Every structure is written in structure tokens, then in C-alpha cells.
Amino acid sequence: MRVLVTGATGFIGSSIVRELLTQGYQVRVLVREQSNTRNLDGLNIEVACGDITNAASLGPALQGCNRLFHAAALYSFWVKERALLYKVNVDGTRNVLQAAKEAGIDRVVYTSSVAALAVPVGKRPTTEETPVDFTQIVGDYKKSKYYAEQVALEYARAGLPVVIVNPSFPVGPRDIKPTPTGQTILDFLNRKLPAYVETGMNVVDVEDVAVGHLLAAERGKIGQRYILGGTDMTMGELLQTLSEITGLPAPRVKLPYLPILGLSYLNAAFCRLTTATPRMTPETIRMSRHYMYYDPTKAIRELGLPQTQPKAALEKAVNWFQDNRYVNA
């Protein structure tokens, strides 16, 4: 069976590609001409040049494919051109799903995000069924993922066989950018994290997320959403686990919310005047007020989503950053 993977050069996408190859699929990837293909080097795959924002490039890429894994997205909390988030995440998703419909694809797995789900209240985990209050969604990235998921649901209602998966906060190998969670791990390893803002997140092994995508293609119900999550952890627990893995001391100082929020606005204003990327943005600090806890029970029960222990997943991430020279000597 031949499948197309968009976003294959990325953190989650490259893990999906590897899992597909392990399970014997013929894999074609959609890659932009300027993309960094480091995560795909040496793999036995077909490469189709194209861009999800260029609808004309998608039909040829899908020709002869049975399934589609749409994992391409712009994942950033700092984009100077805010419209670009909506162009890639919303319009790009519409382009891909329309092309899939025209190509008669048998099954589509769309990689959404927990960002599209309800913002958790207190420390109570959100599920796929928790009602969404759009006014609580912070920032253009999260809003764009919410709108993109609505596009996927729209196509599912119209008859396209779409299954939606919502990864939480993946960690593991090939986090080349890295992601915000990966950056926290890297800052810890490079001893650039003397203090922290207490918050919470749902940590999941990126390789479990990849397996979850394939399980969604095989067992998922059309038009349904599945949280591909793992274990809820506070930031303090995550840092303590990293300390146990590495032997480095965990920071003990917790920073107060309001002064850090003020500093984040000053930092963002400075970066708008320069080409710098802020280490913290008002969006990320505002989100830190919420414990981003999510319940993956539905994916475990209906799909068979594996649950790697968070320490093992974090150890994979630590080893990859060290092996690939992200960590200062």
C-alpha cells in the first residue's frame, strides 16, 4: 500500500514515516524545495516536491496513493506575519483535504493538536468531548489549529474518510528545531534554566504518537478525534525527572507569573524591532497559567495507543540531543 505523508521532515512526521516503513508501507513524502530533509536522510522513500499552500502541487503527489497522513503545519508561537499561520494551517489543510477527496483517498489521518481542544480547567484533564470555549484559546497558533480541525470535521461530514488525532506534548528523537518542549529539555541540558514557571503538560513519546497515527488509520472512526497523549506532569516533575536521567541539578526557584508576563511583553516588543526570536512570548506565559493536562483514554481503548513511561521517553530525547551535538560540552 502506498501512502503520502505531508510534514514528513518534521518531528512527528519523520516518526510517522519510520513507523510506516517498519510496517511495510510504500511511503511517498511531500517536501518543499527549500525544506531541510535531514530527518529523512537514508530512508527508502519516494519524494514529491510540493507545498500544501500550492493546491496544484497536491494532485500529482497523491496520484497512486491509498492513504494520506497530513502532518504538515506551521508550529510556532512567534511569527511576525500572523496571517502565515492561517495560510499554512487552515488554508493548507483545506487544500490537502480537497485534493484527497478528488484523488479518492481511502483513509486520511489528520494531525491536529491538543491546542484545538478545550483549555483545561484547574488540573482536570481535558477529553475529546470537553466543550470548547473559543474565548479561552490563546494566540494565533492555537486558533489556527482550531480552525483547521473544523475544516477536517467539515470534510468528514461531507464524506471524506478523515480521522483526527490530537498529539499532546511529544518528546524524543529528531526534534531538530526543537519544539517548545524540546527547547525546555535542551535548556536544562545546557544549564540555561536556573528557574522556571510552574505549569503542567501531558508528555508523550513521539514514537507512540507515530504508532497512534497508524492505529488511527486502521481502527479509528471517521470524523472522530483521538488524543495521542501520555502522562500528565508538572514542570517541576519534568525537571526532576531530567535530573534523575542526567545527574544535573533541577532548578528550585519558581518564578512568579505577573512579573514574567510583563517581561515577556518587553521581550516581544524588542524582538519585533530586531530579527531576534524571543525566548518567551506573552502567549506562552499566559498559557503557563493552565495545567495542560489531557486524557488519552479513548485512544488507548479504541486504538490501542501504547504508553511509554515518561522517563523513558525523556531519556530518548536527552540521548538524541547529546548524540547530535545540541548540548554544550
BALOBA-1460 file (C-alpha; in Angstrom, 3 decimals):
// residues 329
<rec num="1" residu="m" x="0.000" y="0.000" z="0.000"/>
<rec num="2" residu="r" x="1.319" y="3.432" z="-0.958"/>
<rec num="3" residu="v" x="0.772" y="6.391" z="1.362"/>
<rec num="4" residu="l" x="1.570" y="10.089" z="1.206"/>
<rec num="5" residu="v" x="2.898" y="11.909" z="4.273"/>
<rec num="6" residu="t" x="2.881" y="15.700" z="4.460"/>
<rec num="7" residu="g" x="5.103" y="17.340" z="7.060"/>
<rec num="8" residu="a" x="7.442" y="14.345" z="6.800"/>
<rec num="9" residu="t" x="10.592" y="16.374" z="7.506"/>
<rec num="10" residu="g" x="9.279" y="17.421" z="10.911"/>
<rec num="11" residu="f" x="9.432" y="15.938" z="14.380"/>
<rec num="12" residu="i" x="6.173" y="13.971" z="14.314"/>
<rec num="13" residu="g" x="6.120" y="13.465" z="10.555"/>
<rec num="14" residu="s" x="9.527" y="11.809" z="10.381"/>
<rec num="15" residu="s" x="8.496" y="9.386" z="13.121"/>
<rec num="16" residu="i" x="5.335" y="8.543" z="11.166"/>
<rec num="17" residu="v" x="7.454" y="7.822" z="8.082"/>
<rec num="18" residu="r" x="9.722" y="5.471" z="10.013"/>
<rec num="19" residu="e" x="6.801" y="3.601" z="11.536"/>
<rec num="20" residu="l" x="5.171" y="3.224" z="8.119"/>
<rec num="21" residu="l" x="8.382" y="1.805" z="6.670"/>
<rec num="22" residu="t" x="8.713" y="-0.588" z="9.608"/>
<rec num="23" residu="q" x="5.224" y="-1.885" z="8.876"/>
<rec num="24" residu="g" x="5.920" y="-2.423" z="5.180"/>
<rec num="25" residu="y" x="4.172" y="0.546" z="3.553"/>
<rec num="26" residu="q" x="5.433" y="2.233" z="0.392"/>
<rec num="27" residu="v" x="5.970" y="5.818" z="1.510"/>
<rec num="28" residu="r" x="5.868" y="8.976" z="-0.544"/>
<rec num="29" residu="v" x="6.577" y="12.304" z="1.155"/>
<rec num="30" residu="l" x="5.573" y="15.810" z="0.137"/>
<rec num="31" residu="v" x="8.586" y="18.084" z="0.527"/>
<rec num="32" residu="r" x="9.079" y="21.749" z="-0.297"/>
<rec num="33" residu="e" x="12.152" y="22.561" z="-2.358"/>
<rec num="34" residu="q" x="13.679" y="24.592" z="0.486"/>
<rec num="35" residu="s" x="12.914" y="22.048" z="3.230"/>
<rec num="36" residu="n" x="15.593" y="20.643" z="5.499"/>
<rec num="37" residu="t" x="15.385" y="16.901" z="4.755"/>
<rec num="38" residu="r" x="17.839" y="15.837" z="7.457"/>
<rec num="39" residu="n" x="15.185" y="13.774" z="9.261"/>
<rec num="40" residu="l" x="14.605" y="11.697" z="6.122"/>
<rec num="41" residu="d" x="18.210" y="11.044" z="5.084"/>
<rec num="42" residu="g" x="18.895" y="7.441" z="4.140"/>
<rec num="43" residu="l" x="15.250" y="6.310" z="4.130"/>
<rec num="44" residu="n" x="13.743" y="4.233" z="1.312"/>
<rec num="45" residu="i" x="11.033" y="6.686" z="0.291"/>
<rec num="46" residu="e" x="9.639" y="8.483" z="-2.760"/>
<rec num="47" residu="v" x="9.890" y="12.266" z="-2.747"/>
<rec num="48" residu="a" x="7.272" y="14.520" z="-4.334"/>
<rec num="49" residu="c" x="8.066" y="18.219" z="-4.487"/>
<rec num="50" residu="g" x="5.153" y="20.364" z="-3.459"/>
<rec num="51" residu="d" x="3.659" y="22.688" z="-0.884"/>
<rec num="52" residu="i" x="0.325" y="22.450" z="0.918"/>
<rec num="53" residu="t" x="-0.266" y="26.138" z="0.177"/>
<rec num="54" residu="n" x="0.033" y="25.352" z="-3.550"/>
<rec num="55" residu="a" x="-3.091" y="23.350" z="-4.371"/>
<rec num="56" residu="a" x="-1.870" y="22.489" z="-7.885"/>
<rec num="57" residu="s" x="1.094" y="20.544" z="-6.474"/>
<rec num="58" residu="l" x="-1.036" y="18.181" z="-4.397"/>
<rec num="59" residu="g" x="-2.875" y="16.152" z="-7.041"/>
<rec num="60" residu="p" x="0.294" y="14.736" z="-8.623"/>
<rec num="61" residu="a" x="1.712" y="13.931" z="-5.170"/>
<rec num="62" residu="l" x="-1.417" y="11.928" z="-4.266"/>
<rec num="63" residu="q" x="-1.625" y="10.029" z="-7.547"/>
<rec num="64" residu="g" x="-1.467" y="6.281" z="-6.914"/>
<rec num="65" residu="c" x="-1.744" y="6.627" z="-3.116"/>
<rec num="66" residu="n" x="-4.296" y="4.813" z="-0.979"/>
<rec num="67" residu="r" x="-3.872" y="6.736" z="2.251"/>
<rec num="68" residu="l" x="-2.820" y="10.175" z="3.401"/>
<rec num="69" residu="f" x="-1.208" y="11.282" z="6.654"/>
<rec num="70" residu="h" x="-1.483" y="15.061" z="6.791"/>
<rec num="71" residu="a" x="1.027" y="16.151" z="9.437"/>
<rec num="72" residu="a" x="2.256" y="19.385" z="7.847"/>
<rec num="73" residu="a" x="1.726" y="22.526" z="9.911"/>
<rec num="74" residu="l" x="3.421" y="25.707" z="10.981"/>
<rec num="75" residu="y" x="4.110" y="25.177" z="14.689"/>
<rec num="76" residu="s" x="5.272" y="28.431" z="16.182"/>
<rec num="77" residu="f" x="4.246" y="30.869" z="18.876"/>
<rec num="78" residu="w" x="6.315" y="33.598" z="17.223"/>
<rec num="79" residu="v" x="5.537" y="34.520" z="13.626"/>
<rec num="80" residu="k" x="5.915" y="38.118" z="12.500"/>
<rec num="81" residu="e" x="3.358" y="37.566" z="9.714"/>
<rec num="82" residu="r" x="0.397" y="36.257" z="11.705"/>
<rec num="83" residu="a" x="-1.546" y="35.541" z="8.516"/>
<rec num="84" residu="l" x="1.026" y="32.896" z="7.603"/>
<rec num="85" residu="l" x="-0.233" y="30.635" z="10.426"/>
<rec num="86" residu="y" x="-3.716" y="30.649" z="8.931"/>
<rec num="87" residu="k" x="-2.454" y="30.297" z="5.360"/>
<rec num="88" residu="v" x="-0.475" y="27.154" z="6.215"/>
<rec num="89" residu="n" x="-2.564" y="25.552" z="8.943"/>
<rec num="90" residu="v" x="-6.089" y="26.372" z="7.783"/>
<rec num="91" residu="d" x="-5.937" y="27.045" z="4.036"/>
<rec num="92" residu="g" x="-3.233" y="24.408" z="3.592"/>
<rec num="93" residu="t" x="-5.368" y="21.792" z="5.338"/>
<rec num="94" residu="r" x="-8.330" y="22.673" z="3.120"/>
<rec num="95" residu="n" x="-6.119" y="22.317" z="0.026"/>
<rec num="96" residu="v" x="-4.849" y="18.908" z="1.137"/>
<rec num="97" residu="l" x="-8.271" y="17.514" z="2.024"/>
<rec num="98" residu="q" x="-9.829" y="18.762" z="-1.190"/>
<rec num="99" residu="a" x="-7.038" y="17.095" z="-3.173"/>
<rec num="100" residu="a" x="-7.578" y="13.882" z="-1.183"/>
<rec num="101" residu="k" x="-11.283" y="13.982" z="-1.992"/>
<rec num="102" residu="e" x="-10.578" y="14.435" z="-5.701"/>
<rec num="103" residu="a" x="-7.998" y="11.632" z="-5.629"/>
<rec num="104" residu="g" x="-10.401" y="9.184" z="-3.954"/>
<rec num="105" residu="i" x="-8.111" y="8.506" z="-0.980"/>
<rec num="106" residu="d" x="-9.325" y="5.551" z="1.124"/>
<rec num="107" residu="r" x="-8.386" y="6.989" z="4.524"/>
<rec num="108" residu="v" x="-6.995" y="10.313" z="5.768"/>
<rec num="109" residu="v" x="-5.378" y="10.818" z="9.160"/>
<rec num="110" residu="y" x="-5.178" y="14.495" z="10.012"/>
<rec num="111" residu="t" x="-2.660" y="15.572" z="12.648"/>
<rec num="112" residu="s" x="-4.429" y="18.190" z="14.705"/>
<rec num="113" residu="s" x="-3.219" y="19.135" z="18.199"/>
<rec num="114" residu="v" x="-4.438" y="19.366" z="21.758"/>
<rec num="115" residu="a" x="-4.222" y="23.097" z="21.010"/>
<rec num="116" residu="a" x="-7.546" y="22.672" z="19.171"/>
<rec num="117" residu="l" x="-9.264" y="21.185" z="22.224"/>
<rec num="118" residu="a" x="-10.773" y="22.844" z="25.273"/>
<rec num="119" residu="v" x="-8.367" y="24.634" z="27.588"/>
<rec num="120" residu="p" x="-8.130" y="22.527" z="30.774"/>
<rec num="121" residu="v" x="-9.693" y="23.912" z="33.941"/>
<rec num="122" residu="g" x="-7.539" y="23.550" z="37.043"/>
<rec num="123" residu="k" x="-5.814" y="20.175" z="36.987"/>
<rec num="124" residu="r" x="-8.751" y="18.318" z="35.459"/>
<rec num="125" residu="p" x="-7.667" y="16.637" z="32.182"/>
<rec num="126" residu="t" x="-9.465" y="17.626" z="29.000"/>
<rec num="127" residu="t" x="-11.023" y="14.930" z="26.805"/>
<rec num="128" residu="e" x="-12.134" y="14.927" z="23.179"/>
<rec num="129" residu="e" x="-15.668" y="15.710" z="24.359"/>
<rec num="130" residu="t" x="-14.922" y="18.651" z="26.666"/>
<rec num="131" residu="p" x="-16.797" y="21.685" z="25.245"/>
<rec num="132" residu="v" x="-14.527" y="24.316" z="23.717"/>
<rec num="133" residu="d" x="-14.791" y="27.941" z="24.817"/>
<rec num="134" residu="f" x="-13.144" y="29.731" z="21.900"/>
<rec num="135" residu="t" x="-12.547" y="32.848" z="24.008"/>
<rec num="136" residu="q" x="-10.134" y="30.799" z="26.139"/>
<rec num="137" residu="i" x="-7.908" y="29.827" z="23.180"/>
<rec num="138" residu="v" x="-4.718" y="31.875" z="23.446"/>
<rec num="139" residu="g" x="-2.777" y="33.032" z="20.391"/>
<rec num="140" residu="d" x="-2.840" y="32.635" z="16.646"/>
<rec num="141" residu="y" x="-1.166" y="29.221" z="16.546"/>
<rec num="142" residu="k" x="-3.833" y="27.615" z="18.717"/>
<rec num="143" residu="k" x="-6.629" y="29.454" z="16.938"/>
<rec num="144" residu="s" x="-5.296" y="28.341" z="13.556"/>
<rec num="145" residu="k" x="-5.216" y="24.699" z="14.694"/>
<rec num="146" residu="y" x="-8.784" y="25.007" z="15.989"/>
<rec num="147" residu="y" x="-9.994" y="26.371" z="12.654"/>
<rec num="148" residu="a" x="-8.026" y="23.730" z="10.735"/>
<rec num="149" residu="e" x="-9.673" y="20.990" z="12.773"/>
<rec num="150" residu="q" x="-13.061" y="22.444" z="11.915"/>
<rec num="151" residu="v" x="-12.114" y="22.128" z="8.242"/>
<rec num="152" residu="a" x="-11.252" y="18.455" z="8.775"/>
<rec num="153" residu="l" x="-14.566" y="17.840" z="10.538"/>
<rec num="154" residu="e" x="-16.371" y="19.613" z="7.702"/>
<rec num="155" residu="y" x="-14.797" y="17.272" z="5.137"/>
<rec num="156" residu="a" x="-15.581" y="14.242" z="7.289"/>
<rec num="157" residu="r" x="-19.242" y="15.253" z="7.417"/>
<rec num="158" residu="a" x="-19.174" y="15.630" z="3.631"/>
<rec num="159" residu="g" x="-17.997" y="12.037" z="3.204"/>
<rec num="160" residu="l" x="-14.193" y="12.164" z="3.160"/>
<rec num="161" residu="p" x="-12.901" y="9.322" z="5.391"/>
<rec num="162" residu="v" x="-10.975" y="11.553" z="7.823"/>
<rec num="163" residu="v" x="-9.806" y="10.517" z="11.285"/>
<rec num="164" residu="i" x="-8.374" y="13.260" z="13.509"/>
<rec num="165" residu="v" x="-5.571" y="12.775" z="16.020"/>
<rec num="166" residu="n" x="-4.554" y="15.315" z="18.654"/>
<rec num="167" residu="p" x="-0.985" y="14.813" z="19.908"/>
<rec num="168" residu="s" x="-0.171" y="16.405" z="23.267"/>
<rec num="169" residu="f" x="3.487" y="17.303" z="24.055"/>
<rec num="170" residu="p" x="5.743" y="14.790" z="22.290"/>
<rec num="171" residu="v" x="9.377" y="14.234" z="23.234"/>
<rec num="172" residu="g" x="12.010" y="12.013" z="21.673"/>
<rec num="173" residu="p" x="14.471" y="11.781" z="18.785"/>
<rec num="174" residu="r" x="14.726" y="14.078" z="15.735"/>
<rec num="175" residu="d" x="13.379" y="17.224" z="17.406"/>
<rec num="176" residu="i" x="15.613" y="19.264" z="15.167"/>
<rec num="177" residu="k" x="14.149" y="22.779" z="15.624"/>
<rec num="178" residu="p" x="13.413" y="21.998" z="18.568"/>
<rec num="179" residu="t" x="9.764" y="22.202" z="19.684"/>
<rec num="180" residu="p" x="8.954" y="24.322" z="22.774"/>
<rec num="181" residu="t" x="9.006" y="21.206" z="24.983"/>
<rec num="182" residu="g" x="12.242" y="20.079" z="23.383"/>
<rec num="183" residu="q" x="13.716" y="23.539" z="23.952"/>
<rec num="184" residu="t" x="12.946" y="23.220" z="27.664"/>
<rec num="185" residu="i" x="14.808" y="19.902" z="27.746"/>
<rec num="186" residu="l" x="17.710" y="21.425" z="25.823"/>
<rec num="187" residu="d" x="17.879" y="24.489" z="28.074"/>
<rec num="188" residu="f" x="18.032" y="22.145" z="31.069"/>
<rec num="189" residu="l" x="20.871" y="20.146" z="29.479"/>
<rec num="190" residu="n" x="22.796" y="23.318" z="28.650"/>
<rec num="191" residu="r" x="22.229" y="24.703" z="32.185"/>
<rec num="192" residu="k" x="20.258" y="27.693" z="30.890"/>
<rec num="193" residu="l" x="17.288" y="27.059" z="33.159"/>
<rec num="194" residu="p" x="18.137" y="28.439" z="36.621"/>
<rec num="195" residu="a" x="14.437" y="28.924" z="37.427"/>
<rec num="196" residu="y" x="11.057" y="28.041" z="35.965"/>
<rec num="197" residu="v" x="7.392" y="28.946" z="35.839"/>
<rec num="198" residu="e" x="5.287" y="26.171" z="37.333"/>
<rec num="199" residu="t" x="2.776" y="24.711" z="34.900"/>
<rec num="200" residu="g" x="1.681" y="21.308" z="33.665"/>
<rec num="201" residu="m" x="1.778" y="19.332" z="30.432"/>
<rec num="202" residu="n" x="0.965" y="15.913" z="29.039"/>
<rec num="203" residu="v" x="4.233" y="14.234" z="27.986"/>
<rec num="204" residu="v" x="4.119" y="11.533" z="25.303"/>
<rec num="205" residu="d" x="6.784" y="9.589" z="23.422"/>
<rec num="206" residu="v" x="6.886" y="10.837" z="19.811"/>
<rec num="207" residu="e" x="7.242" y="7.234" z="18.643"/>
<rec num="208" residu="d" x="3.993" y="6.356" z="20.453"/>
<rec num="209" residu="v" x="2.404" y="9.276" z="18.610"/>
<rec num="210" residu="a" x="3.613" y="7.822" z="15.304"/>
<rec num="211" residu="v" x="2.177" y="4.402" z="16.151"/>
<rec num="212" residu="g" x="-1.058" y="6.167" z="17.110"/>
<rec num="213" residu="h" x="-1.336" y="7.625" z="13.620"/>
<rec num="214" residu="l" x="-1.160" y="4.189" z="12.013"/>
<rec num="215" residu="l" x="-3.619" y="2.773" z="14.530"/>
<rec num="216" residu="a" x="-5.984" y="5.652" z="13.728"/>
<rec num="217" residu="a" x="-5.805" y="4.745" z="10.037"/>
<rec num="218" residu="e" x="-6.654" y="1.108" z="10.823"/>
<rec num="219" residu="r" x="-9.072" y="1.386" z="13.742"/>
<rec num="220" residu="g" x="-10.189" y="4.987" z="14.051"/>
<rec num="221" residu="k" x="-13.766" y="6.021" z="13.407"/>
<rec num="222" residu="i" x="-14.365" y="8.529" z="10.626"/>
<rec num="223" residu="g" x="-14.982" y="12.034" z="11.945"/>
<rec num="224" residu="q" x="-13.733" y="11.152" z="15.438"/>
<rec num="225" residu="r" x="-10.889" y="12.773" z="17.387"/>
<rec num="226" residu="y" x="-8.309" y="10.866" z="19.419"/>
<rec num="227" residu="i" x="-5.920" y="12.429" z="21.930"/>
<rec num="228" residu="l" x="-2.484" y="10.883" z="21.393"/>
<rec num="229" residu="g" x="-1.217" y="11.565" z="24.885"/>
<rec num="230" residu="g" x="0.797" y="10.074" z="27.688"/>
<rec num="231" residu="t" x="1.386" y="11.201" z="31.266"/>
<rec num="232" residu="d" x="0.403" y="14.472" z="32.948"/>
<rec num="233" residu="m" x="3.401" y="16.125" z="34.644"/>
<rec num="234" residu="t" x="4.068" y="19.429" z="36.332"/>
<rec num="235" residu="m" x="7.063" y="21.379" z="35.093"/>
<rec num="236" residu="g" x="8.740" y="20.634" z="38.415"/>
<rec num="237" residu="e" x="8.192" y="16.888" z="37.920"/>
<rec num="238" residu="l" x="9.547" y="17.038" z="34.373"/>
<rec num="239" residu="l" x="12.688" y="18.858" z="35.503"/>
<rec num="240" residu="q" x="13.178" y="16.453" z="38.409"/>
<rec num="241" residu="t" x="12.917" y="13.518" z="36.002"/>
<rec num="242" residu="l" x="15.532" y="15.122" z="33.752"/>
<rec num="243" residu="s" x="17.727" y="15.493" z="36.830"/>
<rec num="244" residu="e" x="17.370" y="11.774" z="37.575"/>
<rec num="245" residu="i" x="18.314" y="10.912" z="33.973"/>
<rec num="246" residu="t" x="21.309" y="13.216" z="33.706"/>
<rec num="247" residu="g" x="22.565" y="13.771" z="37.240"/>
<rec num="248" residu="l" x="22.269" y="17.541" z="36.714"/>
<rec num="249" residu="p" x="20.557" y="19.505" z="39.488"/>
<rec num="250" residu="a" x="16.963" y="20.550" z="38.901"/>
<rec num="251" residu="p" x="16.225" y="24.258" z="39.358"/>
<rec num="252" residu="r" x="14.449" y="25.005" z="42.618"/>
<rec num="253" residu="v" x="13.327" y="28.598" z="42.064"/>
<rec num="254" residu="k" x="9.754" y="29.086" z="40.840"/>
<rec num="255" residu="l" x="9.180" y="32.398" z="39.098"/>
<rec num="256" residu="p" x="6.029" y="34.459" z="39.837"/>
<rec num="257" residu="y" x="3.565" y="34.792" z="36.972"/>
<rec num="258" residu="l" x="2.829" y="38.540" z="36.699"/>
<rec num="259" residu="p" x="6.434" y="39.880" z="36.588"/>
<rec num="260" residu="i" x="7.365" y="37.247" z="33.999"/>
<rec num="261" residu="l" x="4.331" y="38.160" z="31.892"/>
<rec num="262" residu="g" x="5.438" y="41.789" z="31.943"/>
<rec num="263" residu="l" x="8.959" y="40.828" z="30.909"/>
<rec num="264" residu="s" x="7.589" y="38.692" z="28.071"/>
<rec num="265" residu="y" x="5.801" y="41.731" z="26.588"/>
<rec num="266" residu="l" x="9.022" y="43.748" z="26.758"/>
<rec num="267" residu="n" x="10.965" y="40.882" z="25.194"/>
<rec num="268" residu="a" x="8.422" y="40.515" z="22.381"/>
<rec num="269" residu="a" x="8.478" y="44.264" z="21.683"/>
<rec num="270" residu="f" x="12.278" y="44.219" z="21.481"/>
<rec num="271" residu="c" x="12.250" y="41.245" z="19.107"/>
<rec num="272" residu="r" x="9.754" y="42.948" z="16.803"/>
<rec num="273" residu="l" x="12.328" y="45.709" z="16.325"/>
<rec num="274" residu="t" x="15.075" y="43.213" z="15.577"/>
<rec num="275" residu="t" x="15.455" y="39.848" z="13.861"/>
<rec num="276" residu="a" x="15.696" y="38.033" z="17.186"/>
<rec num="277" residu="t" x="13.322" y="35.290" z="18.316"/>
<rec num="278" residu="p" x="12.016" y="35.739" z="21.871"/>
<rec num="279" residu="r" x="12.849" y="33.087" z="24.452"/>
<rec num="280" residu="m" x="9.418" y="33.651" z="25.930"/>
<rec num="281" residu="t" x="6.301" y="35.207" z="24.454"/>
<rec num="282" residu="p" x="3.192" y="36.614" z="26.125"/>
<rec num="283" residu="e" x="1.251" y="33.684" z="24.639"/>
<rec num="284" residu="t" x="3.452" y="31.010" z="26.182"/>
<rec num="285" residu="i" x="3.488" y="32.735" z="29.562"/>
<rec num="286" residu="r" x="-0.296" y="33.192" z="29.515"/>
<rec num="287" residu="m" x="-0.695" y="29.511" z="28.638"/>
<rec num="288" residu="s" x="1.528" y="28.561" z="31.565"/>
<rec num="289" residu="r" x="-1.290" y="29.591" z="33.918"/>
<rec num="290" residu="h" x="-3.129" y="26.462" z="32.776"/>
<rec num="291" residu="y" x="-2.149" y="22.893" z="33.543"/>
<rec num="292" residu="m" x="-2.283" y="21.420" z="30.037"/>
<rec num="293" residu="y" x="-3.485" y="18.004" z="31.115"/>
<rec num="294" residu="y" x="-5.202" y="15.669" z="28.629"/>
<rec num="295" residu="d" x="-6.859" y="12.277" z="28.905"/>
<rec num="296" residu="p" x="-5.777" y="9.721" z="26.239"/>
<rec num="297" residu="t" x="-8.175" y="7.008" z="27.465"/>
<rec num="298" residu="k" x="-10.225" y="6.992" z="24.260"/>
<rec num="299" residu="a" x="-7.135" y="6.402" z="22.076"/>
<rec num="300" residu="i" x="-5.868" y="3.706" z="24.450"/>
<rec num="301" residu="r" x="-9.236" y="1.948" z="24.498"/>
<rec num="302" residu="e" x="-10.295" y="2.263" z="20.848"/>
<rec num="303" residu="l" x="-6.944" y="2.345" z="19.051"/>
<rec num="304" residu="g" x="-4.577" y="0.521" z="21.385"/>
<rec num="305" residu="l" x="-2.290" y="3.555" z="21.773"/>
<rec num="306" residu="p" x="0.936" y="2.470" z="23.544"/>
<rec num="307" residu="q" x="2.030" y="4.247" z="26.720"/>
<rec num="308" residu="t" x="5.788" y="4.558" z="27.097"/>
<rec num="309" residu="q" x="6.737" y="5.795" z="30.563"/>
<rec num="310" residu="p" x="7.693" y="9.493" z="30.554"/>
<rec num="311" residu="k" x="11.169" y="8.867" z="31.976"/>
<rec num="312" residu="a" x="11.982" y="6.501" z="29.093"/>
<rec num="313" residu="a" x="10.625" y="8.995" z="26.548"/>
<rec num="314" residu="l" x="12.599" y="11.866" z="28.079"/>
<rec num="315" residu="e" x="15.727" y="9.717" z="28.117"/>
<rec num="316" residu="k" x="15.374" y="9.189" z="24.346"/>
<rec num="317" residu="a" x="15.179" y="12.954" z="23.892"/>
<rec num="318" residu="v" x="18.211" y="13.575" z="26.113"/>
<rec num="319" residu="n" x="20.264" y="10.962" z="24.266"/>
<rec num="320" residu="w" x="19.311" y="12.357" z="20.860"/>
<rec num="321" residu="f" x="20.212" y="15.940" z="21.789"/>
<rec num="322" residu="q" x="23.532" y="14.750" z="23.200"/>
<rec num="323" residu="d" x="24.359" y="12.487" z="20.268"/>
<rec num="324" residu="n" x="23.567" y="15.241" z="17.766"/>
<rec num="325" residu="r" x="25.689" y="17.904" z="19.441"/>
<rec num="326" residu="y" x="22.910" y="20.154" z="20.674"/>
<rec num="327" residu="v" x="24.407" y="20.031" z="24.167"/>
<rec num="328" residu="n" x="27.381" y="22.201" z="25.061"/>
<rec num="329" residu="a" x="30.473" y="20.299" z="26.165"/>
